[in-house]
Amino acid sequence: MKKVPLLIHVTVLLLFSGCSFFDTKINRETIFDRTVSIPKKAIQKIPYFPPLCNEISRFKKGFTNIKDNGKLYYEEEGQGTPIVLINGGPGGTHNVFHPYFSRIKNEARIIYYDQRGTGRSSKDETYKTYTLKQAVDDLETLRKSLKIDRWALLGWSYGGLLAQLYALKYPYHCSALILVAADPGIPANSKPEREKGFISQKELDAMEKILEKGHKGELNLPQSIYNYNLSGNWKRKRYYKPTQEESVRRALYGWSPAPGFRETILSETKNINLKNNFDDFKIPTLIIEGKWELMWWDTNRINVMQKNHPNAQIEVFEKSGHGVFADEPKDFFATLKKFLNKLNNIKAK
């Protein structure tokens, strides 16, 4: 039997072992360490890692036609309950869900996609089709093109707002609603002040300088994202400090809004209020929150989510921030699998 070089063996294990790397019990830095480790100068040369969706051959990839001669890029893997993953931002791409969600490929048919105006999907130079209504209808077009009768919607962050809007407009095609650190769609009474206990003024100043360099063109978008997170912004997103590989992939592939997309969508979200819209909502709903959410946390956030979704199951993860599926992947996906299995049992009756 031919021996496999150790480096190749380890790489293959990381890619195909269902992400067991992220379960390894190692002493990782957390937001509670309050470590300040700002690079002395902005890093121009970012280490390279290829996108995971190009490395793993089991993904089915394609484009589906949408309104106004546009196209949505999508990927599929797995089998079982169809579940579409709706990314945050607005401006993020499907890449942030890799490699984590491959864990449920035996329980679910996972659909990843880039929203119009992001990633590999169509851009609109007029900005006219960058609306929440169009984003919801694009999702419905994707469902039809994939010949799916009903699917579960998992919305993370801003994607949680889209998931809720879709479920309200197309309830007959929604088998479940899963909201992960989601935008509640309800105007906040307070600003997210919690980060002040974890992010120092020195880090805030360093992040501001990175933004200035980006605006001046001294750093391109991936360089800006990479240095911004290294300077302390990662604490807004995670409980555990991301590995270098996670940080690189986030910078290179996780954020790609077209010009005008983010600003146009954000201006519209300010006028949304979903309060009391789910009082009689019968579709199975799972709400997942990180206890140490810093992105838009206020002390009453979990109560707000629970009150607006009175029939929902709510799970709070003790060692997670905004990116729950990355901070506590083992427990997150155990919870998600249990919910999907329960959903399948309901359908079988």
N, C-alpha and C positions, 0 to 999 in steps of 0.2 A: 504494500500500500504506500502510495507516494505521500510524503510528509507535506503538510501545508505550512507555509511560513507563518510565524506567530502573528505578525502585524496584520496579515490578510485575514487570519482566523478571527482575531479580535474585532476587526472592522465588520466582517460578516455577521458576527454575533450581535453587535450593536444594532445593525440594520434589521435583522430578521428575528430577534429574540423577543419581539413584543415589547421592546423598550425596557427590558429588565435593568438596564444600566441606571435608569432613573429611580429604581428601588434600592439601589445599593446604599447600605448604611455607612455613610461617610460623614465626616465632620464638616458640614457646609455652613458658610456664613449666612446669617439671617439678618433681618432688619433690626433685631434686638441687639446685635453686636454694635450697631451704630458706627461701624468702621468707615473712616473717610480715606479713600485711596484714589485720589484724582491724578490722572497722568500729568506729568510736568508740562507736556505740550500735546497738542492734538495729534492723534495717530492718523497718518495719511494712508499707510499701507495696511489694509485690513486682511487678516489671514483668509484663505479661500477654502470654502467647503461647498461642494455642488449641491443643488437643491435635491432634497430627498425624493421628490416625486419623479425625478429623472433617474434616480439610482435604483428604485424598487420597481421591478418589471411587472408586478401583478396589477398595477394601476391601469384602468381603462381610461383613456383621455379623449376629449373631443370638444367640439363647439356646437352650440345650438343657436339657431337664429332667433333674434328677438326684434321687437318693434324698431322702426326707423333704420332698417338695414344694419342693425347691430348684431353682435355675437357674444354669447356668454361662454367662457371657458369653464369646463368642469372635469372632474376626475371621479372615478368610482373604484371601490374595492369591497370585498366581503360579500356575504349573503345573509339573508334574514330580513328583519324589519327595516324598511327603507328609512333612513334618517339623513336629513340634509343639515350641514353645518354652516351657520351664518356668522361670518366673521365681524369683528368690531371695527372701530375707527371713529367716524367713517374715514376709510382710506386704507385699511388693512387688506391683506390677501389671504387666500386659503392656506398658504404655507405655514401659518402659525399653528395649524392643527396637526402638522406632521412633526414627529412620528407618533405622537401620543395616541391618536384615535385608531391607529391600526390594531390596538388591543381588543377592539370589539368587532373585528372583521368576521369572527365566527358567529356572532350574534346579530349582526346588522349589515345591511347593504348601505355603505357609507358614501354619501355624495358630498364632495368638496366642490366649491365653485368660487369664482371671482365675480363680485358685483360689477355691474356696468360702471365704468369709470375707474376701475382698479385692476391691478395685475395684468393678466393676459386678455381680459375682456375688452369690448369696444370702448372707445373714448368719444366724447361728444364735445367738439370745439365750441359749440354754441351754448353749452351748459343746460339747454332747455329740457333735456330728458333726465337730468339729475334731480329727481324728486322721489319722495318716499312712496308715493303711489306707484310710480314706474318701477321702483325697486321691488315692491311687492308683486306687481304684475309680471316682472321678469322672472321671479321665483315660480310663479304659476305656469309661465311658459316653459320653464325648465322641467317642471313636474310632468307636464303633458308630453314633452318631447322624449322623456325617459319612460313614458307609458306606465307611470305609477299612479295607482288609484288614490291611496292615502299614504302620507308619510309623516314621520315625527320630525318636528322642527327643533333644532338645538341652536339657540341664539346666545352668543357670548358678547358681553359688553354692549356696544351700540347694536350689534346683531340681535340682541334680545328685544330691542324695540321693533325691528323688522319682523321678528318671529311673532310678536304679539299682534302687530298690525295684520300680518298674513292670516293668523288664526281667527281674527275677528272677521275678516273679509271672506275667507275660504274655509270655514269650519268643517265642511263636509269632506275636505281633502286633508285634514289635519288629524292624525291619529293620536298625537301627544305633543305637548309643549314643554320644552326643557329650557329653563332660563338660568344661565350661568353668569354670575356677577353682572347681571343685565341692567341696562338702562331701563328704569321702571316706567318711563313714559309719563311721569308725573313731575310737575315743576318742583324743584327742591326748595326747601325753606332755608337751607343753610349751605354754605360753601364747604368743600372738603378740607377741613382744617387739621385733620388728624396727622397728616404727613409732617407737620412741624415738630412732632416728637421724635421723628426718625431721620429726617433729612436736614442736615446742618446748613447754616447760612453760607458757609464756604462752598458747599456742593451746589446750592442754588445759584451762587455767583458764577461758578464754573459752567453750569448749564446755560446760563444766560450768555456767556461768552461764546459757547459753541453755537448757539442760535444766531448770534451776530455774525460769526464766521460763515455760517450757512447762507445767511441773507446776502452777504457780500460776495458769495461765490468762491470763498476760500476753501470750502469743504463741499463736496457733492452730497446728495441725499444719504447714501449708505454711510459715508464717513461721518456725517452729522449725527445720524441715529446711533451709530456705534459709539462715538465719543460722548454723546449725550447720556447714554445708558451707563457707560463706564464712570461718568462723573457723579452718578448717584440717582439718575432717573429710574434705574431698575427697581428701586425700592417702592416706587408707585405701583409697579406691576406685579411684584413677586414677594413672597415671604422669604424664600431661599434665593441667594444670589445665583443668577444663571451661570451655567458653565460657559467657557469661551465659545464652544461650538454653538450653543444656543444663542449667544449674543451675536455671533457672526451671521448665522442664518436669519435672525430677526432683522439685522441691518440690511442684508443683501436681498432678502426675498419677502419679508413679512410686511412691508409697508410700501405701497405704490399707488398713491392717489394721482389721478390726472389733474392737470391745472384746473382750478375752479371747482372740482368735485367736492372736496371736503367743506369748503366755505359755503357752497350752495346748499348742501344737505344740512349742515349745522344750523343755518339760518331758519330752516324749516322745522327742525326738531324743537326749537324753542316754543313753537305754537301748539305742540302736541300735549294733550292731557287725557290719559286713559283711566283716570280715577273712576271707580265703580263700573267700569266696562266688563269686568269679569265676575260680577256678583253671582250670576247664574250660569257661569261657564262650566260645562259638563265634561269637557275633554280632559283626560288625565294630564296633570301638570306637576312637574318637578322643579323646584327652585333650589339652586345651589349657590351658596355664598361662602366667601372666605372670611374668617373672623377678623383678619388683619388687612382688610380691603382699605387701600389708601386713595384709590383713584377718585371716588366720589362719595366716600363714606361720610355719613353723619350718624350720630348715636341712635337715631330712630330708623335707620335704613331697613333692617330686617323686618321690623314691625310694619313699615310701609308696604313692603313687598307682600307680606303675609296677609295684611288687611285687604289689599287690592286683589289678591288671589285666595279667597277664603277656603276654597276646596283643594288647594294645592298641598303637596308634600314638600316640606322644606328641610334642607340639610345644611348645617353650618360646619365647615371644616376648620379645625382648630389651628392648623399650621399652614394656612394659605392666605394669599393676598388676592389680587385681581385675577391672576392666572391659576385658578384652582387646579385645572387638569395637569399643569406642569409642576405645581408645588407638591401636590399629594396624589400622584397618578394612580398608585395602587388602590387607595381607598375611593378615589373619585370614580374610577372605572368599575370597581366592585359595586358601588352604589348605582351607577348607570346600568350595568348589566342586570342587576336585580330589578330595577324599574322596567327595563325592556322585557324581561322574562314575565313580569307581572302583567305587562301590556299584552304579551302573547297569550297568556292564560285567559285573559278577559276575552280576547278575540276568539279563542277556541271554544268558549262556552256557548 
